[in-house]
Amino acid sequence: MISLIVLVNLNLIPAAYAGPDCTCRYKGKKIPEGQSACIKTANGYKVAQCSRVLNNASWKFTNQTCPVG
């Protein structure tokens, strides 16, 4: 009975949706999903790509160091 009440209540909560224009933020700038940025980490600057995890914008770090220039 309790699980049925929980399921009914979950259906009343509007679903979170990141939308088509999902962006990550870094240093006050909006970075579109799929784009990369050089982000400072404890191991120096690393390339990170803006991606989506469970409808939330998230940085996915790579093993690449940022290009010098």
CHARMM-style PDB file with segment names, atoms N, HN, CA, C and O in Angstrom:
ATOM      1  N   MET     1       0.823  -1.195   0.000  1.00  0.00      PROA
ATOM      2  CA  MET     1       0.000   0.000   0.000  1.00  0.00      PROA
ATOM      3  C   MET     1       0.867   1.259   0.000  1.00  0.00      PROA
ATOM      4  O   MET     1       0.598   2.207  -0.737  1.00  0.00      PROA
ATOM      5  N   ILE     2       1.910   1.259   0.832  1.00  0.00      PROA
ATOM      6  HN  ILE     2       2.129   0.488   1.431  1.00  0.00      PROA
ATOM      7  CA  ILE     2       2.778   2.441   0.910  1.00  0.00      PROA
ATOM      8  C   ILE     2       3.493   2.672  -0.413  1.00  0.00      PROA
ATOM      9  O   ILE     2       3.630   3.816  -0.846  1.00  0.00      PROA
ATOM     10  N   SER     3       3.950   1.608  -1.063  1.00  0.00      PROA
ATOM     11  HN  SER     3       3.838   0.678  -0.712  1.00  0.00      PROA
ATOM     12  CA  SER     3       4.645   1.771  -2.341  1.00  0.00      PROA
ATOM     13  C   SER     3       3.710   2.335  -3.401  1.00  0.00      PROA
ATOM     14  O   SER     3       4.156   3.093  -4.262  1.00  0.00      PROA
ATOM     15  N   LEU     4       2.449   1.993  -3.366  1.00  0.00      PROA
ATOM     16  HN  LEU     4       2.087   1.377  -2.667  1.00  0.00      PROA
ATOM     17  CA  LEU     4       1.474   2.532  -4.300  1.00  0.00      PROA
ATOM     18  C   LEU     4       1.310   4.029  -4.087  1.00  0.00      PROA
ATOM     19  O   LEU     4       1.229   4.781  -5.058  1.00  0.00      PROA
ATOM     20  N   ILE     5       1.260   4.469  -2.853  1.00  0.00      PROA
ATOM     21  HN  ILE     5       1.326   3.858  -2.065  1.00  0.00      PROA
ATOM     22  CA  ILE     5       1.151   5.897  -2.541  1.00  0.00      PROA
ATOM     23  C   ILE     5       2.377   6.639  -3.039  1.00  0.00      PROA
ATOM     24  O   ILE     5       2.251   7.732  -3.592  1.00  0.00      PROA
ATOM     25  N   VAL     6       3.558   6.072  -2.857  1.00  0.00      PROA
ATOM     26  HN  VAL     6       3.661   5.184  -2.409  1.00  0.00      PROA
ATOM     27  CA  VAL     6       4.791   6.702  -3.327  1.00  0.00      PROA
ATOM     28  C   VAL     6       4.774   6.826  -4.838  1.00  0.00      PROA
ATOM     29  O   VAL     6       5.128   7.881  -5.364  1.00  0.00      PROA
ATOM     30  N   LEU     7       4.375   5.789  -5.549  1.00  0.00      PROA
ATOM     31  HN  LEU     7       4.088   4.932  -5.121  1.00  0.00      PROA
ATOM     32  CA  LEU     7       4.307   5.842  -7.010  1.00  0.00      PROA
ATOM     33  C   LEU     7       3.321   6.901  -7.494  1.00  0.00      PROA
ATOM     34  O   LEU     7       3.596   7.617  -8.457  1.00  0.00      PROA
ATOM     35  N   VAL     8       2.193   6.999  -6.838  1.00  0.00      PROA
ATOM     36  HN  VAL     8       1.969   6.418  -6.055  1.00  0.00      PROA
ATOM     37  CA  VAL     8       1.212   8.011  -7.213  1.00  0.00      PROA
ATOM     38  C   VAL     8       1.784   9.407  -6.981  1.00  0.00      PROA
ATOM     39  O   VAL     8       1.614  10.291  -7.821  1.00  0.00      PROA
ATOM     40  N   ASN     9       2.454   9.614  -5.860  1.00  0.00      PROA
ATOM     41  HN  ASN     9       2.591   8.896  -5.178  1.00  0.00      PROA
ATOM     42  CA  ASN     9       3.023  10.926  -5.563  1.00  0.00      PROA
ATOM     43  C   ASN     9       4.155  11.286  -6.512  1.00  0.00      PROA
ATOM     44  O   ASN     9       4.307  12.457  -6.859  1.00  0.00      PROA
ATOM     45  N   LEU    10       4.954  10.314  -6.943  1.00  0.00      PROA
ATOM     46  HN  LEU    10       4.831   9.362  -6.661  1.00  0.00      PROA
ATOM     47  CA  LEU    10       6.037  10.588  -7.881  1.00  0.00      PROA
ATOM     48  C   LEU    10       5.501  11.052  -9.227  1.00  0.00      PROA
ATOM     49  O   LEU    10       6.145  11.841  -9.917  1.00  0.00      PROA
ATOM     50  N   ASN    11       4.335  10.569  -9.597  1.00  0.00      PROA
ATOM     51  HN  ASN    11       3.812   9.927  -9.036  1.00  0.00      PROA
ATOM     52  CA  ASN    11       3.734  10.992 -10.859  1.00  0.00      PROA
ATOM     53  C   ASN    11       3.251  12.436 -10.817  1.00  0.00      PROA
ATOM     54  O   ASN    11       3.054  13.049 -11.866  1.00  0.00      PROA
ATOM     55  N   LEU    12       3.061  12.981  -9.643  1.00  0.00      PROA
ATOM     56  HN  LEU    12       3.221  12.484  -8.791  1.00  0.00      PROA
ATOM     57  CA  LEU    12       2.607  14.359  -9.508  1.00  0.00      PROA
ATOM     58  C   LEU    12       3.755  15.356  -9.585  1.00  0.00      PROA
ATOM     59  O   LEU    12       3.528  16.548  -9.795  1.00  0.00      PROA
ATOM     60  N   ILE    13       4.988  14.880  -9.415  1.00  0.00      PROA
ATOM     61  HN  ILE    13       5.172  13.912  -9.245  1.00  0.00      PROA
ATOM     62  CA  ILE    13       6.157  15.758  -9.464  1.00  0.00      PROA
ATOM     63  C   ILE    13       6.546  15.983 -10.919  1.00  0.00      PROA
ATOM     64  O   ILE    13       6.731  15.010 -11.651  1.00  0.00      PROA
ATOM     65  N   PRO    14       6.678  17.236 -11.366  1.00  0.00      PROA
ATOM     66  CA  PRO    14       7.062  17.466 -12.760  1.00  0.00      PROA
ATOM     67  C   PRO    14       8.479  16.962 -13.010  1.00  0.00      PROA
ATOM     68  O   PRO    14       9.358  17.110 -12.161  1.00  0.00      PROA
ATOM     69  N   ALA    15       8.691  16.373 -14.164  1.00  0.00      PROA
ATOM     70  HN  ALA    15       7.977  16.253 -14.853  1.00  0.00      PROA
ATOM     71  CA  ALA    15       9.998  15.826 -14.516  1.00  0.00      PROA
ATOM     72  C   ALA    15      10.992  16.951 -14.782  1.00  0.00      PROA
ATOM     73  O   ALA    15      10.650  17.961 -15.398  1.00  0.00      PROA
ATOM     74  N   ALA    16      12.214  16.772 -14.318  1.00  0.00      PROA
ATOM     75  HN  ALA    16      12.492  15.952 -13.818  1.00  0.00      PROA
ATOM     76  CA  ALA    16      13.274  17.731 -14.601  1.00  0.00      PROA
ATOM     77  C   ALA    16      13.782  17.468 -16.007  1.00  0.00      PROA
ATOM     78  O   ALA    16      14.030  16.320 -16.377  1.00  0.00      PROA
ATOM     79  N   TYR    17      13.935  18.514 -16.782  1.00  0.00      PROA
ATOM     80  HN  TYR    17      13.733  19.446 -16.482  1.00  0.00      PROA
ATOM     81  CA  TYR    17      14.393  18.379 -18.154  1.00  0.00      PROA
ATOM     82  C   TYR    17      15.396  19.487 -18.426  1.00  0.00      PROA
ATOM     83  O   TYR    17      15.093  20.667 -18.252  1.00  0.00      PROA
ATOM     84  N   ALA    18      16.584  19.102 -18.853  1.00  0.00      PROA
ATOM     85  HN  ALA    18      16.830  18.143 -18.995  1.00  0.00      PROA
ATOM     86  CA  ALA    18      17.639  20.081 -19.092  1.00  0.00      PROA
ATOM     87  C   ALA    18      17.362  20.910 -20.340  1.00  0.00      PROA
ATOM     88  O   ALA    18      17.916  22.000 -20.481  1.00  0.00      PROA
ATOM     89  N   GLY    19      16.534  20.431 -21.232  1.00  0.00      PROA
ATOM     90  HN  GLY    19      16.084  19.545 -21.117  1.00  0.00      PROA
ATOM     91  CA  GLY    19      16.185  21.166 -22.432  1.00  0.00      PROA
ATOM     92  C   GLY    19      17.228  21.003 -23.523  1.00  0.00      PROA
ATOM     93  O   GLY    19      18.302  20.448 -23.291  1.00  0.00      PROA
ATOM     94  N   PRO    20      16.906  21.491 -24.712  1.00  0.00      PROA
ATOM     95  CA  PRO    20      17.815  21.316 -25.842  1.00  0.00      PROA
ATOM     96  C   PRO    20      19.073  22.185 -25.753  1.00  0.00      PROA
ATOM     97  O   PRO    20      20.084  21.860 -26.375  1.00  0.00      PROA
ATOM     98  N   ASP    21      19.029  23.257 -25.011  1.00  0.00      PROA
ATOM     99  HN  ASP    21      18.207  23.520 -24.506  1.00  0.00      PROA
ATOM    100  CA  ASP    21      20.163  24.175 -24.911  1.00  0.00      PROA
ATOM    101  C   ASP    21      20.923  23.967 -23.609  1.00  0.00      PROA
ATOM    102  O   ASP    21      21.144  24.918 -22.859  1.00  0.00      PROA
ATOM    103  N   CYS    22      21.323  22.729 -23.336  1.00  0.00      PROA
ATOM    104  HN  CYS    22      21.143  21.956 -23.946  1.00  0.00      PROA
ATOM    105  CA  CYS    22      22.033  22.382 -22.117  1.00  0.00      PROA
ATOM    106  C   CYS    22      23.442  22.994 -22.159  1.00  0.00      PROA
ATOM    107  O   CYS    22      24.161  22.832 -23.145  1.00  0.00      PROA
ATOM    108  N   THR    23      23.825  23.685 -21.100  1.00  0.00      PROA
ATOM    109  HN  THR    23      23.240  23.817 -20.300  1.00  0.00      PROA
ATOM    110  CA  THR    23      25.153  24.297 -21.043  1.00  0.00      PROA
ATOM    111  C   THR    23      25.816  24.020 -19.702  1.00  0.00      PROA
ATOM    112  O   THR    23      25.154  23.839 -18.680  1.00  0.00      PROA
ATOM    113  N   CYS    24      27.148  23.993 -19.738  1.00  0.00      PROA
ATOM    114  HN  CYS    24      27.686  24.140 -20.568  1.00  0.00      PROA
ATOM    115  CA  CYS    24      27.943  23.913 -18.517  1.00  0.00      PROA
ATOM    116  C   CYS    24      28.487  25.317 -18.253  1.00  0.00      PROA
ATOM    117  O   CYS    24      28.498  26.160 -19.150  1.00  0.00      PROA
ATOM    118  N   ARG    25      28.932  25.563 -17.041  1.00  0.00      PROA
ATOM    119  HN  ARG    25      28.923  24.878 -16.312  1.00  0.00      PROA
ATOM    120  CA  ARG    25      29.509  26.870 -16.715  1.00  0.00      PROA
ATOM    121  C   ARG    25      30.938  26.714 -16.243  1.00  0.00      PROA
ATOM    122  O   ARG    25      31.279  25.771 -15.529  1.00  0.00      PROA
ATOM    123  N   TYR    26      31.776  27.667 -16.659  1.00  0.00      PROA
ATOM    124  HN  TYR    26      31.499  28.434 -17.239  1.00  0.00      PROA
ATOM    125  CA  TYR    26      33.149  27.724 -16.192  1.00  0.00      PROA
ATOM    126  C   TYR    26      33.622  29.161 -16.273  1.00  0.00      PROA
ATOM    127  O   TYR    26      33.561  29.784 -17.333  1.00  0.00      PROA
ATOM    128  N   LYS    27      34.084  29.674 -15.173  1.00  0.00      PROA
ATOM    129  HN  LYS    27      34.134  29.168 -14.313  1.00  0.00      PROA
ATOM    130  CA  LYS    27      34.566  31.061 -15.063  1.00  0.00      PROA
ATOM    131  C   LYS    27      33.544  32.063 -15.596  1.00  0.00      PROA
ATOM    132  O   LYS    27      33.890  33.004 -16.311  1.00  0.00      PROA
ATOM    133  N   GLY    28      32.281  31.844 -15.235  1.00  0.00      PROA
ATOM    134  HN  GLY    28      32.000  31.080 -14.655  1.00  0.00      PROA
ATOM    135  CA  GLY    28      31.221  32.780 -15.598  1.00  0.00      PROA
ATOM    136  C   GLY    28      30.736  32.677 -17.034  1.00  0.00      PROA
ATOM    137  O   GLY    28      29.899  33.474 -17.457  1.00  0.00      PROA
ATOM    138  N   LYS    29      31.244  31.709 -17.795  1.00  0.00      PROA
ATOM    139  HN  LYS    29      31.924  31.061 -17.451  1.00  0.00      PROA
ATOM    140  CA  LYS    29      30.832  31.554 -19.192  1.00  0.00      PROA
ATOM    141  C   LYS    29      29.997  30.296 -19.348  1.00  0.00      PROA
ATOM    142  O   LYS    29      30.196  29.310 -18.638  1.00  0.00      PROA
ATOM    143  N   LYS    30      29.064  30.344 -20.282  1.00  0.00      PROA
ATOM    144  HN  LYS    30      28.903  31.145 -20.858  1.00  0.00      PROA
ATOM    145  CA  LYS    30      28.244  29.183 -20.609  1.00  0.00      PROA
ATOM    146  C   LYS    30      28.905  28.438 -21.760  1.00  0.00      PROA
ATOM    147  O   LYS    30      29.179  29.020 -22.809  1.00  0.00      PROA
ATOM    148  N   ILE    31      29.156  27.158 -21.561  1.00  0.00      PROA
ATOM    149  HN  ILE    31      28.933  26.685 -20.709  1.00  0.00      PROA
ATOM    150  CA  ILE    31      29.767  26.320 -22.578  1.00  0.00      PROA
ATOM    151  C   ILE    31      28.706  25.340 -23.072  1.00  0.00      PROA
ATOM    152  O   ILE    31      28.165  24.574 -22.275  1.00  0.00      PROA
ATOM    153  N   PRO    32      28.395  25.347 -24.376  1.00  0.00      PROA
ATOM    154  CA  PRO    32      27.354  24.457 -24.896  1.00  0.00      PROA
ATOM    155  C   PRO    32      27.725  22.988 -24.769  1.00  0.00      PROA
ATOM    156  O   PRO    32      28.904  22.632 -24.771  1.00  0.00      PROA
ATOM    157  N   GLU    33      26.722  22.150 -24.659  1.00  0.00      PROA
ATOM    158  HN  GLU    33      25.764  22.439 -24.657  1.00  0.00      PROA
ATOM    159  CA  GLU    33      26.926  20.707 -24.596  1.00  0.00      PROA
ATOM    160  C   GLU    33      27.726  20.251 -25.816  1.00  0.00      PROA
ATOM    161  O   GLU    33      27.435  20.653 -26.943  1.00  0.00      PROA
ATOM    162  N   GLY    34      28.736  19.409 -25.585  1.00  0.00      PROA
ATOM    163  HN  GLY    34      28.973  19.082 -24.670  1.00  0.00      PROA
ATOM    164  CA  GLY    34      29.580  18.907 -26.666  1.00  0.00      PROA
ATOM    165  C   GLY    34      30.865  19.698 -26.849  1.00  0.00      PROA
ATOM    166  O   GLY    34      31.809  19.206 -27.468  1.00  0.00      PROA
ATOM    167  N   GLN    35      30.918  20.923 -26.319  1.00  0.00      PROA
ATOM    168  HN  GLN    35      30.152  21.323 -25.816  1.00  0.00      PROA
ATOM    169  CA  GLN    35      32.119  21.747 -26.437  1.00  0.00      PROA
ATOM    170  C   GLN    35      33.076  21.441 -25.289  1.00  0.00      PROA
ATOM    171  O   GLN    35      32.673  20.907 -24.256  1.00  0.00      PROA
ATOM    172  N   SER    36      34.356  21.788 -25.481  1.00  0.00      PROA
ATOM    173  HN  SER    36      34.684  22.223 -26.320  1.00  0.00      PROA
ATOM    174  CA  SER    36      35.381  21.514 -24.470  1.00  0.00      PROA
ATOM    175  C   SER    36      35.956  22.797 -23.904  1.00  0.00      PROA
ATOM    176  O   SER    36      35.852  23.867 -24.504  1.00  0.00      PROA
ATOM    177  N   ALA    37      36.562  22.667 -22.743  1.00  0.00      PROA
ATOM    178  HN  ALA    37      36.647  21.799 -22.255  1.00  0.00      PROA
ATOM    179  CA  ALA    37      37.234  23.797 -22.090  1.00  0.00      PROA
ATOM    180  C   ALA    37      38.425  23.256 -21.309  1.00  0.00      PROA
ATOM    181  O   ALA    37      38.437  22.091 -20.911  1.00  0.00      PROA
ATOM    182  N   CYS    38      39.422  24.104 -21.093  1.00  0.00      PROA
ATOM    183  HN  CYS    38      39.411  25.051 -21.416  1.00  0.00      PROA
ATOM    184  CA  CYS    38      40.560  23.749 -20.246  1.00  0.00      PROA
ATOM    185  C   CYS    38      40.228  24.182 -18.829  1.00  0.00      PROA
ATOM    186  O   CYS    38      40.050  25.372 -18.566  1.00  0.00      PROA
ATOM    187  N   ILE    39      40.145  23.226 -17.917  1.00  0.00      PROA
ATOM    188  HN  ILE    39      40.289  22.260 -18.131  1.00  0.00      PROA
ATOM    189  CA  ILE    39      39.733  23.494 -16.545  1.00  0.00      PROA
ATOM    190  C   ILE    39      40.866  23.112 -15.602  1.00  0.00      PROA
ATOM    191  O   ILE    39      41.472  22.050 -15.739  1.00  0.00      PROA
ATOM    192  N   LYS    40      41.143  23.986 -14.647  1.00  0.00      PROA
ATOM    193  HN  LYS    40      40.650  24.849 -14.535  1.00  0.00      PROA
ATOM    194  CA  LYS    40      42.205  23.736 -13.687  1.00  0.00      PROA
ATOM    195  C   LYS    40      41.779  22.661 -12.700  1.00  0.00      PROA
ATOM    196  O   LYS    40      40.701  22.736 -12.110  1.00  0.00      PROA
ATOM    197  N   THR    41      42.645  21.647 -12.525  1.00  0.00      PROA
ATOM    198  HN  THR    41      43.521  21.585 -13.005  1.00  0.00      PROA
ATOM    199  CA  THR    41      42.404  20.580 -11.557  1.00  0.00      PROA
ATOM    200  C   THR    41      43.604  20.513 -10.610  1.00  0.00      PROA
ATOM    201  O   THR    41      44.555  21.284 -10.749  1.00  0.00      PROA
ATOM    202  N   ALA    42      43.555  19.607  -9.665  1.00  0.00      PROA
ATOM    203  HN  ALA    42      42.783  18.981  -9.552  1.00  0.00      PROA
ATOM    204  CA  ALA    42      44.678  19.433  -8.744  1.00  0.00      PROA
ATOM    205  C   ALA    42      45.931  18.940  -9.471  1.00  0.00      PROA
ATOM    206  O   ALA    42      47.047  19.097  -8.974  1.00  0.00      PROA
ATOM    207  N   ASN    43      45.740  18.345 -10.642  1.00  0.00      PROA
ATOM    208  HN  ASN    43      44.834  18.217 -11.045  1.00  0.00      PROA
ATOM    209  CA  ASN    43      46.870  17.839 -11.435  1.00  0.00      PROA
ATOM    210  C   ASN    43      47.179  18.718 -12.631  1.00  0.00      PROA
ATOM    211  O   ASN    43      47.723  18.240 -13.627  1.00  0.00      PROA
ATOM    212  N   GLY    44      46.843  19.990 -12.550  1.00  0.00      PROA
ATOM    213  HN  GLY    44      46.401  20.379 -11.741  1.00  0.00      PROA
ATOM    214  CA  GLY    44      47.079  20.924 -13.656  1.00  0.00      PROA
ATOM    215  C   GLY    44      45.828  21.086 -14.506  1.00  0.00      PROA
ATOM    216  O   GLY    44      44.758  20.581 -14.163  1.00  0.00      PROA
ATOM    217  N   TYR    45      45.974  21.788 -15.604  1.00  0.00      PROA
ATOM    218  HN  TYR    45      46.843  22.198 -15.882  1.00  0.00      PROA
ATOM    219  CA  TYR    45      44.834  22.020 -16.486  1.00  0.00      PROA
ATOM    220  C   TYR    45      44.555  20.779 -17.319  1.00  0.00      PROA
ATOM    221  O   TYR    45      45.471  20.159 -17.861  1.00  0.00      PROA
ATOM    222  N   LYS    46      43.281  20.424 -17.414  1.00  0.00      PROA
ATOM    223  HN  LYS    46      42.537  20.927 -16.974  1.00  0.00      PROA
ATOM    224  CA  LYS    46      42.840  19.268 -18.194  1.00  0.00      PROA
ATOM    225  C   LYS    46      41.715  19.687 -19.127  1.00  0.00      PROA
ATOM    226  O   LYS    46      40.966  20.622 -18.842  1.00  0.00      PROA
ATOM    227  N   VAL    47      41.609  18.977 -20.250  1.00  0.00      PROA
ATOM    228  HN  VAL    47      42.217  18.217 -20.481  1.00  0.00      PROA
ATOM    229  CA  VAL    47      40.509  19.207 -21.177  1.00  0.00      PROA
ATOM    230  C   VAL    47      39.271  18.504 -20.627  1.00  0.00      PROA
ATOM    231  O   VAL    47      39.324  17.329 -20.264  1.00  0.00      PROA
ATOM    232  N   ALA    48      38.168  19.226 -20.569  1.00  0.00      PROA
ATOM    233  HN  ALA    48      38.125  20.181 -20.864  1.00  0.00      PROA
ATOM    234  CA  ALA    48      36.896  18.665 -20.120  1.00  0.00      PROA
ATOM    235  C   ALA    48      35.833  18.990 -21.158  1.00  0.00      PROA
ATOM    236  O   ALA    48      35.826  20.074 -21.741  1.00  0.00      PROA
ATOM    237  N   GLN    49      34.946  18.045 -21.376  1.00  0.00      PROA
ATOM    238  HN  GLN    49      34.952  17.164 -20.902  1.00  0.00      PROA
ATOM    239  CA  GLN    49      33.876  18.237 -22.339  1.00  0.00      PROA
ATOM    240  C   GLN    49      32.552  18.368 -21.601  1.00  0.00      PROA
ATOM    241  O   GLN    49      32.268  17.608 -20.675  1.00  0.00      PROA
ATOM    242  N   CYS    50      31.751  19.329 -22.016  1.00  0.00      PROA
ATOM    243  HN  CYS    50      31.982  19.946 -22.768  1.00  0.00      PROA
ATOM    244  CA  CYS    50      30.426  19.508 -21.438  1.00  0.00      PROA
ATOM    245  C   CYS    50      29.518  18.403 -21.955  1.00  0.00      PROA
ATOM    246  O   CYS    50      29.362  18.225 -23.163  1.00  0.00      PROA
ATOM    247  N   SER    51      28.923  17.666 -21.029  1.00  0.00      PROA
ATOM    248  HN  SER    51      29.049  17.811 -20.048  1.00  0.00      PROA
ATOM    249  CA  SER    51      28.030  16.579 -21.412  1.00  0.00      PROA
ATOM    250  C   SER    51      26.810  16.591 -20.504  1.00  0.00      PROA
ATOM    251  O   SER    51      26.664  17.456 -19.641  1.00  0.00      PROA
ATOM    252  N   ARG    52      25.944  15.619 -20.714  1.00  0.00      PROA
ATOM    253  HN  ARG    52      26.063  14.915 -21.415  1.00  0.00      PROA
ATOM    254  CA  ARG    52      24.716  15.531 -19.933  1.00  0.00      PROA
ATOM    255  C   ARG    52      24.683  14.203 -19.186  1.00  0.00      PROA
ATOM    256  O   ARG    52      24.909  13.147 -19.777  1.00  0.00      PROA
ATOM    257  N   VAL    53      24.403  14.257 -17.887  1.00  0.00      PROA
ATOM    258  HN  VAL    53      24.220  15.114 -17.406  1.00  0.00      PROA
ATOM    259  CA  VAL    53      24.270  13.065 -17.065  1.00  0.00      PROA
ATOM    260  C   VAL    53      22.929  13.161 -16.346  1.00  0.00      PROA
ATOM    261  O   VAL    53      22.708  14.072 -15.547  1.00  0.00      PROA
ATOM    262  N   LEU    54      22.051  12.229 -16.629  1.00  0.00      PROA
ATOM    263  HN  LEU    54      22.231  11.490 -17.278  1.00  0.00      PROA
ATOM    264  CA  LEU    54      20.710  12.228 -16.023  1.00  0.00      PROA
ATOM    265  C   LEU    54      20.023  13.588 -16.147  1.00  0.00      PROA
ATOM    266  O   LEU    54      19.468  14.105 -15.177  1.00  0.00      PROA
ATOM    267  N   ASN    55      20.068  14.154 -17.338  1.00  0.00      PROA
ATOM    268  HN  ASN    55      20.519  13.734 -18.126  1.00  0.00      PROA
ATOM    269  CA  ASN    55      19.448  15.444 -17.652  1.00  0.00      PROA
ATOM    270  C   ASN    55      20.055  16.626 -16.905  1.00  0.00      PROA
ATOM    271  O   ASN    55      19.404  17.658 -16.745  1.00  0.00      PROA
ATOM    272  N   ASN    56      21.301  16.484 -16.446  1.00  0.00      PROA
ATOM    273  HN  ASN    56      21.831  15.646 -16.576  1.00  0.00      PROA
ATOM    274  CA  ASN    56      22.016  17.592 -15.816  1.00  0.00      PROA
ATOM    275  C   ASN    56      23.317  17.827 -16.564  1.00  0.00      PROA
ATOM    276  O   ASN    56      23.981  16.879 -16.982  1.00  0.00      PROA
ATOM    277  N   ALA    57      23.675  19.076 -16.730  1.00  0.00      PROA
ATOM    278  HN  ALA    57      23.135  19.846 -16.391  1.00  0.00      PROA
ATOM    279  CA  ALA    57      24.944  19.406 -17.369  1.00  0.00      PROA
ATOM    280  C   ALA    57      26.084  18.989 -16.447  1.00  0.00      PROA
ATOM    281  O   ALA    57      26.021  19.191 -15.234  1.00  0.00      PROA
ATOM    282  N   SER    58      27.135  18.401 -17.039  1.00  0.00      PROA
ATOM    283  HN  SER    58      27.186  18.237 -18.025  1.00  0.00      PROA
ATOM    284  CA  SER    58      28.245  17.905 -16.245  1.00  0.00      PROA
ATOM    285  C   SER    58      29.516  17.926 -17.074  1.00  0.00      PROA
ATOM    286  O   SER    58      29.483  17.696 -18.283  1.00  0.00      PROA
ATOM    287  N   TRP    59      30.639  18.205 -16.419  1.00  0.00      PROA
ATOM    288  HN  TRP    59      30.666  18.392 -15.437  1.00  0.00      PROA
ATOM    289  CA  TRP    59      31.933  18.161 -17.100  1.00  0.00      PROA
ATOM    290  C   TRP    59      32.463  16.742 -17.089  1.00  0.00      PROA
ATOM    291  O   TRP    59      32.468  16.085 -16.048  1.00  0.00      PROA
ATOM    292  N   LYS    60      32.912  16.261 -18.248  1.00  0.00      PROA
ATOM    293  HN  LYS    60      32.907  16.794 -19.094  1.00  0.00      PROA
ATOM    294  CA  LYS    60      33.537  14.946 -18.357  1.00  0.00      PROA
ATOM    295  C   LYS    60      35.016  15.193 -18.672  1.00  0.00      PROA
ATOM    296  O   LYS    60      35.360  15.634 -19.769  1.00  0.00      PROA
ATOM    297  N   PHE    61      35.887  14.905 -17.696  1.00  0.00      PROA
ATOM    298  HN  PHE    61      35.608  14.547 -16.805  1.00  0.00      PROA
ATOM    299  CA  PHE    61      37.321  15.164 -17.874  1.00  0.00      PROA
ATOM    300  C   PHE    61      37.966  14.075 -18.709  1.00  0.00      PROA
ATOM    301  O   PHE    61      37.623  12.897 -18.612  1.00  0.00      PROA
ATOM    302  N   THR    62      38.915  14.507 -19.536  1.00  0.00      PROA
ATOM    303  HN  THR    62      39.194  15.464 -19.615  1.00  0.00      PROA
ATOM    304  CA  THR    62      39.706  13.580 -20.340  1.00  0.00      PROA
ATOM    305  C   THR    62      41.097  13.504 -19.721  1.00  0.00      PROA
ATOM    306  O   THR    62      41.397  14.203 -18.753  1.00  0.00      PROA
ATOM    307  N   ASN    63      41.934  12.656 -20.285  1.00  0.00      PROA
ATOM    308  HN  ASN    63      41.690  12.088 -21.072  1.00  0.00      PROA
ATOM    309  CA  ASN    63      43.325  12.555 -19.813  1.00  0.00      PROA
ATOM    310  C   ASN    63      44.236  13.522 -20.561  1.00  0.00      PROA
ATOM    311  O   ASN    63      45.443  13.540 -20.323  1.00  0.00      PROA
ATOM    312  N   GLN    64      43.684  14.314 -21.447  1.00  0.00      PROA
ATOM    313  HN  GLN    64      42.703  14.300 -21.641  1.00  0.00      PROA
ATOM    314  CA  GLN    64      44.474  15.259 -22.225  1.00  0.00      PROA
ATOM    315  C   GLN    64      44.820  16.492 -21.412  1.00  0.00      PROA
ATOM    316  O   GLN    64      43.998  17.011 -20.657  1.00  0.00      PROA
ATOM    317  N   THR    65      46.051  16.952 -21.579  1.00  0.00      PROA
ATOM    318  HN  THR    65      46.719  16.531 -22.192  1.00  0.00      PROA
ATOM    319  CA  THR    65      46.417  18.236 -21.007  1.00  0.00      PROA
ATOM    320  C   THR    65      46.023  19.304 -22.008  1.00  0.00      PROA
ATOM    321  O   THR    65      45.862  19.025 -23.196  1.00  0.00      PROA
ATOM    322  N   CYS    66      45.872  20.502 -21.537  1.00  0.00      PROA
ATOM    323  HN  CYS    66      46.003  20.729 -20.572  1.00  0.00      PROA
ATOM    324  CA  CYS    66      45.462  21.589 -22.419  1.00  0.00      PROA
ATOM    325  C   CYS    66      46.604  21.994 -23.339  1.00  0.00      PROA
ATOM    326  O   CYS    66      47.768  21.973 -22.939  1.00  0.00      PROA
ATOM    327  N   PRO    67      46.269  22.363 -24.576  1.00  0.00      PROA
ATOM    328  CA  PRO    67      47.308  22.811 -25.500  1.00  0.00      PROA
ATOM    329  C   PRO    67      47.938  24.108 -25.010  1.00  0.00      PROA
ATOM    330  O   PRO    67      47.255  24.969 -24.454  1.00  0.00      PROA
ATOM    331  N   VAL    68      49.224  24.240 -25.218  1.00  0.00      PROA
ATOM    332  HN  VAL    68      49.778  23.541 -25.670  1.00  0.00      PROA
ATOM    333  CA  VAL    68      49.931  25.454 -24.816  1.00  0.00      PROA
ATOM    334  C   VAL    68      49.821  26.456 -25.949  1.00  0.00      PROA
ATOM    335  O   VAL    68      49.975  26.111 -27.120  1.00  0.00      PROA
ATOM    336  N   GLY    69      49.556  27.682 -25.589  1.00  0.00      PROA
ATOM    337  HN  GLY    69      49.432  27.962 -24.637  1.00  0.00      PROA
ATOM    338  CA  GLY    69      49.499  28.656 -26.670  1.00  0.00      PROA
ATOM    339  C   GLY    69      48.819  29.835 -26.220  1.00  0.00      PROA
ATOM    340  OT1 GLY    69      48.661  30.787 -26.984  1.00  0.00      PROA
TER     341      GLY     69
END
